[in-house]
């Protein structure tokens, strides 16, 4: 690789440096007296600048491969879809288009309202603080005014609504009654809003002043649609519906019985209902009164279909989750040209979608987390690169930019010109930076992609660690373990006793494993093990290494812990509170331990022997903790919380991209990665700062309950799973998104033209 380009400033540009025809060299410059002559020094500067240009040209080739292999007539994205990064992780609910922009409302895990907008549905900006003081779900636009309804789930609900002419500056107004305002639609010169709390309807001709409408028959009223001069609304629990031509006076009706109907939309000359149960049903009606049931019309991909939109002459439905468990994000959307025949296709990333809208030229989805999806036609949700003739050049660009390289370092000066921080590298597919920066993630497209792997044998794999050039994993209720030098190919090893092995770690040249009894083991190579004994008969849950010692925590013994300088001989120590101590880590000169069973107790220690009590902001089933990049990160299985602390004492909430039982956390290559124990499709998330998280998939096989342990080593992440199987997962080599390739291509070409 070329040396970093050198292009020092010309001191001749500063008048004070001119002294009697000579130039004073800048402080620290390595120049002799002969170079003090103005001409000589200027020529030295010019030569240095030329060397810098030459080095920069070489750096571009190092970064981008052979520039001449790139298409010469320009490239662009084609295919009509992709994913975009939102400004903050949140539960993004309402999204609507109007006044030349998409607007989206959400709520963070700390109940802070957030608001984002985008002119293209791809690049998003945040307005802080949010113009909304309460959660918002239902939003609409009639071409001249936006309307947003409060969605307060607390007892009593809310009567707050908002309106805006530009989608950015909002004014609060009042609805006729408090409650849970679920949906809003516009038609026949009126906005119509549904209050599911008290079976009431409100209407407004201007989106500002609202009037109470007719009370509907008792039901759980949800979504409504307008089409062909008529409003139609349905109830989810009694097959009831109602219709109205003016939005004020409503006539009771019915919808097909049986399915769990979730949403309604109008398009292609008909009203369409979708469901989210095993009947896989839809239904349609040309008048909103007489319905045709359409069982088994939804592709059997086991998703909870909850959102429906019509635009660009196509129906598009999204799911709040997949796998039927309420936790796993869905990898699918489905579409229909006629509302009768449906096709399911995969999104570029699994999402727990909340809402979908169509405006201008694309569909845009809101979801949990900080990822949105978009499509110009509702069918293609991914993209590829094409040249000026429309030919697909994705592979050509990828090869020319050498984006499959395992280790590409970017010179600091080149990184600066590319808008990246110093020290940026692309290492085995994961972006690492001296200063982790979301801009790096956005430009390079650095996401964590896992591939399905297999262990050496079936077992209830509980924990994995990395040290001494290998990964080592242990399992429960067996003496079988496993090791791997690459995290992909595993070999079996034997532990000295059959036990419920719970945790394994590495430190000071030694692997140490603890079990649910007082049995422990140690090994210098991770293959040959020797049994040892921990104090008492505790159920030891976790072990870590730091400050020259191993420290273990336990359950069932109240306050007992243990420490060892060599991993062989153990001494008992006392934790500050009687609890089920479940996990422990070391970082920044501090050991930190956490508890489980809805407990908020934590403890910290500078030496692993003497401990001080502390607390998390709320109780939880704290399963795993790690330290890196200036933060402790703890994850919870019971409620799906992720918390962080800069000192191991005071804790704050991160925004988890979804509520799932997080089981393990680790750090590597500039990223924190967490994994869940739920979901056959495998759930994970990654973060550069431990605060804002992006969802990813960690496939653990159809028979697995998800990941139980995760570790980083030798450039890859490795996860192991439970439920008596041989499943593992490992992070794949880096493949940047096509949008990231396009951005990098454009910057390289501009840089080349400037040389």
C-alpha positions in Angstrom: 0.0 0.0 0.0 1.1 3.5 -0.7 2.4 5.7 2.1 0.0 8.3 3.4 -0.1 11.3 0.9 2.0 14.2 2.2 1.0 17.7 1.2 2.1 20.2 3.8 0.8 23.8 3.7 3.0 26.3 1.8 4.3 28.8 4.4 4.9 31.3 1.6 1.1 31.9 1.8 1.7 33.7 5.1 3.2 37.3 4.8 4.9 37.1 8.1 7.0 34.2 6.9 8.8 36.5 4.3 12.0 37.9 5.7 14.4 39.7 3.3 13.6 37.4 0.4 13.8 34.3 2.5 11.1 32.1 3.9 11.2 30.8 7.4 10.5 27.1 7.5 7.5 26.1 9.7 8.3 24.9 13.2 9.5 21.3 13.2 10.2 21.3 9.5 13.2 19.1 8.5 15.1 21.6 6.3 18.7 22.7 6.2 20.0 26.2 5.8 20.2 25.9 2.1 16.5 25.3 2.0 15.9 28.6 3.7 16.3 30.4 0.4 12.9 31.3 -0.8 13.3 29.7 -4.3 14.8 26.5 -2.9 12.2 26.2 -0.3 9.3 26.9 -2.6 10.6 24.2 -5.0 10.9 21.8 -2.2 7.2 22.5 -1.3 6.1 22.1 -4.9 8.0 18.8 -5.2 6.5 17.6 -1.9 3.0 18.6 -3.2 3.6 16.6 -6.4 4.7 13.6 -4.4 1.5 14.0 -2.4 -0.6 14.0 -5.6 1.2 10.9 -6.9 0.8 9.1 -3.6 -2.9 10.1 -3.5 -3.3 8.7 -7.0 -1.8 5.4 -5.8 -3.9 5.5 -2.7 -7.0 5.8 -4.8 -5.9 2.6 -6.7 -5.2 0.9 -3.4 -8.7 1.8 -2.2 -10.6 1.3 -5.3 -8.8 -1.2 -7.4 -8.0 -0.4 -11.0 -9.9 2.7 -11.9 -9.8 1.9 -15.6 -11.9 -1.2 -15.0 -14.8 1.0 -13.8 -17.6 1.8 -16.2 -16.8 5.1 -18.0 -20.2 6.4 -18.7 -21.5 6.7 -15.1 -23.5 4.3 -13.0 -26.7 4.6 -11.1 -29.0 2.6 -8.8 -31.8 0.6 -10.5 -34.3 -1.8 -9.2 -36.4 0.7 -7.3 -35.8 -0.2 -3.6 -33.6 -0.6 -0.6 -33.2 0.3 3.0 -32.4 3.6 4.6 -31.1 4.6 8.0 -33.3 6.7 10.3 -31.8 9.4 12.5 -32.5 7.5 15.8 -33.6 4.1 16.9 -37.3 4.2 17.9 -40.7 2.6 17.6 -41.5 4.4 14.4 -45.3 4.3 13.9 -47.0 6.9 11.7 -45.6 7.8 8.3 -47.3 9.8 5.6 -46.5 11.8 2.4 -47.4 15.4 1.6 -46.0 18.8 0.7 -43.1 17.2 -1.1 -41.9 15.1 1.8 -42.4 12.0 3.9 -42.8 12.5 7.6 -42.5 9.9 10.3 -43.3 9.9 14.1 -41.9 7.6 16.7 -41.2 7.0 20.4 -37.8 5.9 21.9 -37.4 3.3 24.6 -37.2 6.2 27.1 -40.6 7.5 26.0 -39.1 10.4 24.2 -41.0 11.5 21.1 -39.0 11.7 17.8 -39.7 13.0 14.4 -38.0 12.6 11.0 -38.7 13.8 7.5 -37.3 13.0 4.0 -37.8 14.5 0.6 -37.0 11.2 -1.2 -37.9 8.5 1.4 -34.3 7.5 1.5 -32.3 10.3 3.2 -33.8 11.3 6.6 -33.3 14.2 8.9 -34.5 14.7 12.5 -36.3 17.6 14.1 -35.5 17.9 17.8 -37.4 18.2 19.9 -40.2 16.4 18.2 -43.2 18.7 17.4 -45.3 16.0 19.1 -45.6 15.9 22.9 -47.4 12.5 23.0 -47.1 9.3 20.9 -48.6 9.5 17.4 -49.7 6.6 15.2 -52.3 7.6 12.6 -51.4 10.3 10.1 -53.0 11.6 6.9 -52.7 14.3 4.3 -55.3 15.6 1.9 -53.0 17.5 -0.4 -53.0 20.7 1.6 -52.8 19.8 5.3 -51.3 17.1 7.5 -53.3 15.5 10.4 -51.8 13.4 13.2 -53.7 11.7 16.0 -52.4 10.9 19.5 -51.9 7.3 20.4 -51.7 7.2 24.2 -52.1 3.7 25.6 -52.4 4.8 29.2 -55.8 4.5 30.9 -58.1 7.2 29.5 -56.1 7.8 26.4 -55.8 11.3 25.0 -57.8 13.9 23.0 -54.8 15.5 21.4 -54.4 15.9 17.7 -52.0 17.9 15.5 -52.1 19.7 12.1 -49.5 21.1 9.8 -49.4 22.7 6.3 -45.8 21.8 5.6 -45.3 18.7 7.7 -42.5 20.3 9.7 -44.2 22.9 11.9 -47.2 21.4 13.8 -50.0 22.9 15.9 -51.8 21.1 18.6 -55.6 20.9 18.5 -58.3 18.9 20.3 -60.4 15.8 19.5 -64.0 15.6 20.7 -63.2 12.9 23.3 -60.2 11.2 24.9 -59.3 7.6 24.0 -57.1 5.5 21.8 -57.3 7.1 18.3 -56.4 4.3 16.0 -56.7 5.5 12.4 -57.6 8.5 10.2 -58.6 8.8 6.5 -59.6 11.6 4.1 -62.4 11.6 1.6 -65.5 13.5 0.4 -64.0 16.7 1.9 -63.6 15.3 5.4 -61.0 13.8 7.7 -62.5 10.8 9.6 -60.9 9.5 12.8 -61.7 6.3 14.7 -61.5 6.0 18.5 -61.3 2.3 19.4 -61.7 3.1 23.1 -65.4 4.2 23.0 -66.7 3.2 19.6 -66.8 6.8 18.4 -66.0 8.6 15.2 -64.9 12.2 14.8 -64.8 14.3 11.6 -63.2 17.5 10.4 -63.4 19.5 7.2 -60.2 21.4 7.8 -58.1 19.0 10.0 -58.2 21.6 12.8 -61.8 21.7 14.3 -63.2 18.2 15.1 -66.8 17.2 15.6 -68.2 14.0 17.2 -69.9 11.7 14.8 -72.3 8.8 15.2 -71.4 6.2 17.9 -70.7 2.9 16.3 -72.0 -0.4 17.6 -69.8 -2.0 20.4 -66.6 -3.5 19.0 -62.9 -3.2 18.7 -62.8 -0.7 15.9 -59.5 -0.4 14.1 -58.6 0.7 10.6 -60.8 2.5 8.0 -60.5 3.1 4.3 -62.1 5.5 1.8 -62.9 4.6 -1.8 -65.6 5.0 -4.4 -67.3 7.7 -2.3 -67.6 5.6 0.8 -65.8 5.2 4.2 -65.6 1.6 5.6 -64.4 0.6 9.1 -64.2 -2.8 10.7 -64.0 -4.4 14.2 -61.5 -7.1 15.0 -63.5 -9.2 17.5 -67.0 -9.6 16.3 -67.0 -9.5 12.5 -68.7 -6.1 12.6 -68.2 -3.4 10.1 -69.8 0.0 9.3 -70.0 2.2 6.3 -70.8 5.9 5.6 -70.9 8.2 2.6 -70.5 11.4 4.6 -68.4 10.1 7.6 -71.1 11.3 10.0 -73.9 8.8 9.8 -72.9 5.2 9.9 -74.7 2.0 8.9 -73.8 -1.3 10.6 -72.7 -4.2 8.4 -70.7 -7.4 8.6 -67.5 -8.8 7.2 -66.7 -12.5 6.6 -66.4 -14.4 10.0 -63.5 -16.4 11.2 -60.2 -14.7 10.3 -58.5 -12.3 12.5 -58.8 -9.2 10.2 -56.1 -6.6 10.7 -56.3 -3.9 8.0 -58.4 -2.5 5.2 -57.6 -0.5 2.1 -59.3 0.6 -1.1 -57.8 0.2 -4.6 -58.3 -1.4 -8.0 -62.1 -0.8 -7.6 -62.5 -2.7 -4.4 -62.1 -2.7 -0.6 -59.6 -5.3 0.6 -59.2 -6.9 4.0 -56.1 -8.8 5.2 -55.7 -11.2 8.2 -52.8 -12.5 10.3 -53.9 -16.0 11.3 -53.6 -19.5 10.0 -56.5 -19.1 7.6 -54.3 -17.0 5.4 -57.4 -15.1 4.4 -58.2 -12.0 2.5 -61.6 -10.6 1.6 -62.8 -8.1 -1.0 -65.8 -6.0 -1.7 -66.7 -3.5 -4.5 -69.1 -1.6 -2.3 -67.8 -2.2 1.3 -71.1 -3.9 2.2 -71.2 -7.3 0.4 -67.9 -9.2 0.9 -66.3 -12.2 -0.8 -64.1 -14.3 1.4 -60.8 -15.4 -0.1 -59.3 -18.1 2.2 -55.8 -19.4 1.7 -55.0 -16.4 -0.6 -52.1 -15.2 1.5 -48.8 -17.0 0.9 -48.0 -19.4 3.8 -44.9 -17.7 5.1 -46.1 -17.4 8.8 -46.2 -13.7 9.2 -48.5 -11.4 11.2 -49.8 -9.2 8.3 -50.9 -5.9 9.9 -50.4 -3.0 7.4 -51.9 -2.4 4.0 -51.4 0.4 1.4 -52.5 0.9 -2.2 -50.4 3.0 -4.7 -48.9 2.7 -8.1 -51.8 0.4 -9.0 -50.7 -2.2 -6.5 -51.6 -3.4 -3.0 -48.7 -3.8 -0.6 -48.9 -5.5 2.8 -46.3 -5.6 5.5 -46.0 -7.6 8.7 -45.4 -6.6 12.3 -43.4 -9.8 12.9 -42.6 -13.1 11.4 -42.4 -16.7 12.7 -45.7 -16.3 14.4 -44.1 -15.6 17.8 -44.6 -11.9 18.1 -40.9 -11.3 18.5 -39.1 -12.2 15.2 -39.0 -9.5 12.6 -40.5 -10.4 9.2 -38.3 -10.8 6.1 -41.4 -10.6 3.8 -43.8 -8.2 2.2 -46.6 -9.3 -0.1 -48.3 -7.6 -3.0 -51.3 -7.9 -5.2 -52.3 -6.2 -8.5 -56.0 -6.9 -8.0 -56.4 -7.5 -4.2 -57.3 -11.1 -4.9 -54.1 -12.9 -5.9 -51.1 -12.3 -3.6 -47.4 -12.9 -3.9 -44.8 -12.8 -1.0 -41.3 -11.6 -1.6 -38.3 -11.0 0.7 -37.3 -7.6 2.0 -33.5 -6.7 2.0 -33.7 -6.9 5.8 -36.2 -8.3 8.3 -38.3 -5.7 9.9 -41.1 -5.3 12.5 -43.1 -3.0 10.3 -45.6 -0.6 11.9 -47.0 1.4 8.9 -46.6 1.8 5.2 -47.5 4.8 3.0 -47.3 5.7 -0.7 -46.4 9.1 -2.0 -44.6 10.8 -4.9 -43.0 7.8 -6.5 -42.4 5.2 -3.7 -43.7 3.1 -0.8 -42.0 3.9 2.5 -42.2 1.6 5.6 -41.9 2.6 9.3 -40.7 0.0 11.7 -39.0 -0.7 15.1 -35.4 0.3 15.1 -33.5 2.7 12.9 -34.1 1.1 9.5 -36.8 1.9 7.0 -37.5 0.3 3.6 -38.6 1.8 0.4 -39.7 0.7 -3.1 -40.8 2.6 -6.2 -43.1 -0.2 -7.4 -44.0 -2.2 -4.3 -42.4 -5.3 -5.8 -38.7 -4.6 -6.0 -37.3 -3.7 -2.5 -33.6 -4.1 -3.5 -31.4 -2.4 -6.0 -28.5 -3.0 -8.3 -26.1 -0.8 -10.3 -26.5 -0.1 -14.0 -24.5 1.8 -16.5 -25.8 4.4 -19.0 -27.2 1.7 -21.2 -29.1 0.1 -18.4 -26.8 -3.0 -18.2 -26.2 -4.5 -14.7 -22.6 -3.6 -13.7 -22.9 -4.5 -10.0 -20.3 -7.3 -10.3 -18.0 -5.2 -12.4 -18.0 -2.3 -10.0 -17.7 -4.6 -7.0 -14.7 -6.3 -8.6 -13.1 -3.0 -9.7 -13.4 -1.6 -6.3 -12.0 -4.8 -4.8 -14.7 -4.8 -2.2 -14.2 -8.5 -1.4 -10.7 -7.8 -0.1 -10.2 -9.1 3.4 -8.0 -6.2 4.7 -8.2 -2.8 3.0 -6.7 0.1 5.0 -7.6 3.6 3.8 -4.8 6.2 4.1 -5.9 9.0 6.4 -5.6 11.8 3.8 -7.6 9.7 1.4 -10.1 9.0 4.1 -10.4 12.7 4.7 -11.2 13.4 1.1 -13.7 10.6 1.1 -15.3 12.1 4.2 -14.2 9.3 6.6 -12.4 9.6 9.9 -8.7 8.8 10.2 -7.8 5.2 10.8 -10.7 3.8 8.8 -10.2 0.2 7.7 -12.4 -2.5 6.1 -11.3 -5.6 7.8 -12.9 -9.0 6.9 -16.2 -7.3 6.2 -16.6 -5.2 9.2 -15.9 -1.5 9.4 -13.6 -0.4 12.1 -12.5 3.1 12.9 -10.3 4.8 15.4 -13.3 6.9 16.0 -16.4 4.8 15.4 -18.6 6.9 13.2 -22.1 6.3 11.8 -20.9 8.0 8.6 -18.5 5.1 8.0 -21.4 2.7 8.4 -23.6 4.7 6.0 -20.9 5.2 3.3 -19.3 1.8 3.4 -22.6 0.0 4.1 -21.1 -1.9 6.9 -23.6 -4.3 8.3 -23.1 -7.6 10.1 -24.2 -10.6 8.0 -24.2 -14.0 9.6 -24.1 -17.4 7.9 -25.4 -20.6 9.3 -22.7 -23.0 10.6 -22.6 -26.3 12.4 -20.9 -27.5 15.5 -19.0 -30.8 15.9 -21.9 -32.5 17.6 -25.4 -31.8 18.9 -25.5 -30.3 22.4 -27.2 -27.5 24.4 -24.4 -25.1 23.6 -24.3 -22.3 26.2 -21.1 -20.2 25.9 -18.3 -19.5 23.5 -15.0 -17.5 23.9 -11.9 -16.7 21.8 -8.3 -17.0 22.9 -4.9 -18.4 21.9 -5.9 -18.6 18.2 -9.1 -20.5 18.6 -12.8 -20.4 19.6 -13.9 -22.7 22.4 -17.5 -23.6 23.3 -19.1 -25.4 26.2 -22.5 -27.0 26.6 -25.0 -28.0 29.3 -25.5 -31.5 30.8 -22.6 -33.1 29.0 -18.8 -33.4 28.9 -18.7 -32.6 25.2 -17.1 -29.3 24.1 -15.8 -27.9 20.8 -13.0 -25.8 19.4 -12.4 -24.1 16.1 -9.5 -22.1 14.7 -11.7 -20.3 12.2 -15.1 -20.2 13.8 -16.5 -22.2 11.0 -15.1 -25.7 11.2 -15.4 -27.3 14.6 -13.7 -30.2 16.3 -15.0 -32.0 19.4 -13.1 -32.0 22.7 -13.9 -33.6 26.1 -14.3 -31.7 29.3 -13.2 -33.6 32.5 -16.7 -34.1 33.8 -20.3 -34.2 32.7 -21.9 -31.0 34.0 -24.1 -28.2 33.1 -21.3 -26.1 31.7 -22.5 -22.5 31.7 -19.6 -20.2 30.8 -16.1 -20.2 29.4 -13.6 -17.4 29.1 -9.9 -16.8 28.3 -7.2 -14.9 30.1 -3.5 -14.9 30.9 -2.9 -17.9 28.7 -5.7 -20.0 30.2 -9.2 -21.1 29.2 -11.5 -21.5 32.3 -15.0 -23.0 32.3 -17.6 -23.0 35.2 -20.7 -25.1 35.6 -24.0 -25.1 37.4 -22.3 -27.0 40.3 -19.0 -26.5 42.0 -17.2 -28.2 39.1 -14.8 -26.1 37.0 -12.1 -26.8 34.5 -9.0 -25.1 33.0 -7.0 -25.6 29.8 -4.0 -23.9 28.2 -5.0 -24.9 24.7 -8.8 -25.3 24.8 -8.5 -29.0 23.9 -7.0 -30.8 26.9 -8.8 -29.9 30.2 -8.2 -30.5 33.9 -11.0 -30.5 36.5 -10.9 -28.2 39.5 -13.3 -27.1 42.2 -15.1 -23.8 43.0 -16.1 -22.8 46.5 -19.4 -24.2 47.9 -22.0 -26.0 45.9 -23.2 -23.0 44.0 -24.8 -22.9 40.6 -22.0 -20.9 38.9 -23.3 -18.9 36.0 -20.5 -16.8 34.5 -16.8 -16.2 34.6 -14.6 -13.4 33.3 -10.9 -12.3 33.3 -9.4 -9.0 34.2 -6.9 -7.2 36.4 -4.8 -10.4 36.7 -7.6 -12.6 37.9 -10.6 -14.7 37.0 -13.9 -13.8 38.7 -17.0 -16.0 38.8 -20.6 -15.3 40.0 -23.3 -17.7 41.0 -26.9 -18.3 41.8 -28.5 -20.1 44.7 -26.0 -19.0 47.2 -27.0 -15.5 47.9 -23.8 -13.5 48.1 -21.1 -16.0 47.2 -18.7 -15.3 44.4 -15.1 -16.5 43.7 -11.8 -15.3 42.3 -8.6 -17.0 41.1 -5.2 -15.7 40.0 -4.5 -18.7 37.9 -7.9 -20.3 37.1 -7.0 -23.3 39.1 -7.1 -22.4 42.8 -10.2 -20.4 43.8 -11.0 -18.2 46.8 -14.5 -17.2 47.9 -15.6 -13.6 48.0 -18.8 -11.9 49.0 -21.1 -9.9 46.8 -23.1 -7.0 48.3 -26.6 -8.5 48.0 -28.3 -11.9 48.1 -29.5 -12.5 44.5 -29.1 -14.7 41.5 -25.9 -13.2 40.1 -25.9 -14.1 36.4 -23.2 -12.3 34.5 -19.9 -10.5 35.1 -17.3 -8.6 33.0 -14.2 -6.4 33.3 -13.4 -3.1 31.8 -11.9 0.3 32.5 -10.4 -0.9 35.7 -13.7 -2.3 37.0 -15.5 -5.6 37.4 -19.3 -5.3 37.0 -21.8 -8.0 37.9 -25.5 -8.2 37.1 -28.5 -10.2 38.5 -31.5 -11.9 37.0 -35.1 -12.8 37.8 -36.5 -9.3 37.5 -33.8 -7.9 39.7 -32.2 -4.5 39.4 -29.2 -5.2 41.6 -25.7 -4.8 40.2 -22.3 -4.6 41.8 -18.9 -3.2 40.9 -15.4 -3.8 42.2 -11.9 -2.5 41.4 -10.2 -5.7 42.4 -12.8 -8.4 42.0 -12.8 -9.1 45.7 -14.4 -6.2 47.5 -17.7 -5.1 46.0 -20.1 -2.2 46.1 -23.9 -2.4 45.4 -25.5 -0.5 42.6 -28.7 -0.7 40.5 -30.0 -0.7 37.0 -32.8 1.7 36.1 -35.3 -1.2 36.3 -35.5 -4.8 37.1 -34.8 -7.4 34.5 -33.5 -10.8 33.6 -30.0 -9.6 32.9 -28.3 -12.3 30.8 -25.0 -10.9 29.6 -22.6 -7.9 30.0 -19.5 -6.7 28.2 -17.2 -3.7 28.1 -15.6 -2.0 25.1 -15.3 1.4 23.4 -15.8 3.2 26.7 -19.1 1.6 27.7 -20.5 -1.3 29.6 -23.4 -2.9 27.8 -26.0 -5.2 29.5 -28.8 -7.1 27.8 -32.0 -8.5 29.2 -34.0 -11.6 28.3 -37.3 -10.9 30.0 -38.2 -7.5 28.5 -35.8 -7.1 25.7 -33.9 -4.1 27.3 -30.4 -3.0 26.4 -28.7 -0.7 28.8 -25.3 1.1 28.8 -23.0 2.8 31.4 -19.8 4.7 30.9 -18.7 4.0 34.5 -20.4 0.7 35.4 -22.4 2.4 38.1 -25.0 4.7 36.5 -27.0 3.1 33.7 -29.1 4.5 30.8 -31.4 2.8 28.3 -30.4 2.1 24.7 -33.2 1.7 22.1 -33.5 -2.0 21.4 -34.6 -2.4 17.8 -37.2 -4.9 19.0 -38.5 -6.5 22.2 -36.9 -9.9 22.2 -35.1 -12.0 24.8 -31.5 -10.9 24.3 -29.2 -13.6 25.6 -25.6 -12.5 24.9 -23.5 -9.5 23.8 -19.9 -9.0 22.6 -17.7 -6.5 20.8 -15.3 -6.6 17.9 -14.2 -4.5 14.9 -15.8 -1.4 16.1 -19.2 -3.0 16.7 -21.2 -4.2 19.6 -23.3 -7.3 18.6 -26.2 -8.8 20.6 -28.1 -12.0 19.9 -31.5 -13.3 21.0 -32.5 -16.7 22.3 -35.9 -16.5 20.6 -36.9 -17.1 17.0 -36.0 -19.8 14.6 -34.9 -17.3 12.0 -32.3 -15.9 14.5 -32.4 -12.3 15.8 -29.5 -10.0 16.4 -28.5 -6.3 16.4 -25.3 -4.3 16.1 -24.2 -0.9 17.2 -21.2 1.4 16.8 -21.9 3.2 20.1 -24.0 0.8 22.2 -26.9 3.2 22.1 -28.4 3.1 18.7 -28.9 -0.4 17.3 -29.6 -1.8 13.9 -31.3 -5.2 13.5 -29.6 -8.1 11.8 -30.3 -11.8 11.4 -28.3 -14.5 13.1 -29.6 -17.8 11.6 -29.6 -20.6 14.2 -31.5 -23.3 12.3 -35.2 -24.3 12.3 -34.8 -26.5 15.4 -32.9 -23.9 17.5 -34.2 -21.6 20.2 -31.7 -19.0 19.1 -28.3 -18.0 20.3 -27.0 -18.6 23.8 -23.5 -17.3 23.5 -21.5 -15.0 21.2 -17.8 -14.1 20.9 -15.5 -12.2 18.6 -12.0 -13.3 17.4 -9.8 -13.3 14.4 -12.0 -10.9 12.5 -15.4 -12.7 12.8 -18.3 -13.0 15.3 -19.4 -16.5 16.3 -22.7 -17.4 17.9 -23.7 -20.8 19.4 -27.2 -22.0 20.1 -29.0 -24.3 22.5 -31.9 -26.8 22.3 -29.7 -29.9 21.8 -28.5 -29.2 18.2 -25.3 -28.6 16.3 -26.1 -25.1 15.1 -23.8 -22.2 15.1 -23.5 -19.0 13.1 -20.6 -16.9 12.0 -20.3 -13.4 10.4 -19.8 -13.4 6.7 -17.2 -11.5 4.7 -18.2 -7.9 4.2 -20.5 -7.0 1.2 -21.3 -3.4 1.0 -24.7 -2.3 -0.2 -25.2 -1.2 -3.8 -26.0 2.3 -2.6 -22.8 2.3 -0.6 -20.9 1.2 -3.7 -22.5 4.0 -5.7 -21.5 6.6 -3.2 -17.9 5.2 -3.0 -17.7 5.0 -6.8 -18.8 8.6 -7.2 -16.3 9.9 -4.7 -13.4 7.9 -6.2 -14.2 9.2 -9.7 -14.4 12.7 -8.4 -11.1 12.2 -6.6 -9.5 10.8 -9.8 -10.7 13.7 -11.9 -9.1 16.1 -9.3 -5.7 14.5 -9.5 
